[in-house]
């Protein structure tokens, strides 16, 4: 029997007890980074900078070349000490020297990887969106609570000083009673073209494990490096990629409201004839039935500024908040408040330049040592609800109709829509109903 099979036959309690160690208040957290692409490279770099608080001891990726690049990157910033490398994340979950994992995998792996990590007694920093579908999000919350794990979602806006200040000012009534917010994800995305299917994947890539919970497909370059975002099997379009950051802020500014009473989303993939499945233009409205709503727009094509959210590098990405007395425009450069009938600028706050990912990771590491999930700025339930709004809108878009919800139970009043709250999992990569 292999080590991996033993891992799966052990009880969850045994995994949790066997893999945990008690950290001192000032002790470094031994980290494993899982998924070594663009975001994973950023994770490695930030933890290396946080050397007084974290120690990168292991790396995981299905691509051998990515493992080698990652190990060299960490070693350069880690006094020449090379981390262990793994192809299969299950092996790092069984490594007792690892305290926590930082997951930068494709979206469809976030939930299963998090559940396995919690069962193994590891704390988890996991990239946004928290989950690939709503069922998965509920299982992540259950696993975090059951195994008393710190699970931070990579919604780093929750750790940015000017965003925190802006949210507090909205709460304090800076623009009067709020009735709406609008998230903008006008991020320029050029066509991905078409790439051929290959009979066998390139050498050094474990394609079966990359697909994991998703259906088996033939390898194409577009389904692999980064462009997996634009396929429903593995990604959630730009609404669930860049947009989930602005969705989280839109929801936060409205008082962290949860599920709406109805959702409608329209749009399409305009101008391009390529492999992409997800829309590059999408409009979403979430009606809360109490005089409040969230609106969201995705546009990957050329566009301009809106409502005071500035256009930078070809992108207009941020949030607008509307109240009885005026509006607030908030983006990565800061926020501005406009008041009165003439929309006169009444306050402007500039952002500082400290790394938002680094701040968010510092918050995570502090909670890992302190063992209080309520100290996490983007605790798993926060991230799951924000991601779920993206999923609700994508379901409406894919079905082509407005959908009513049973908001208290996180379900639709529509049997066809409810089937899309989860997916058919490819064995053995199944997100379990019982965690």
Secondary structure, 3 states (H helix, E strand, C coil): CCHHHHHHHCCHHHHHHHHCCCCCCCCCEEEEEECCCHHHHHHHHHHHHCCCCEEEEEEECCEHHHHHHHHHHHHHHCCCCCCEEECCHHHHHCCCCCCEEEECCCHHHHHHHHHHHHHCCCEEEECCCCCCCHHHHHHHHHHHHHCCCCEEECCHHHHCHHHHHHHHHHHCCCCCCEEEEEEEEECCCCCCCCCCCECCCCCCECHHHHHCCCCCCCECHHHCCCHHHHCCCCCCCCCCCCHHHHHHHHHHHCCCCCCCCEEEEEEECCCCCCCCCCCCEEEEEEECCCCCEEEEEEECCCCCCECCECEECCEEEEEEEEECCEEEEEECCEEEEEECCCCEEEEEEECCCCCHHHHHHHHHHHHHHHCCHHHCCCEHHHHHHHHHHHHHHHHHHHHCCCEEEEHHHCEECCHHHHHCCCCCCCCCCCCCCCC
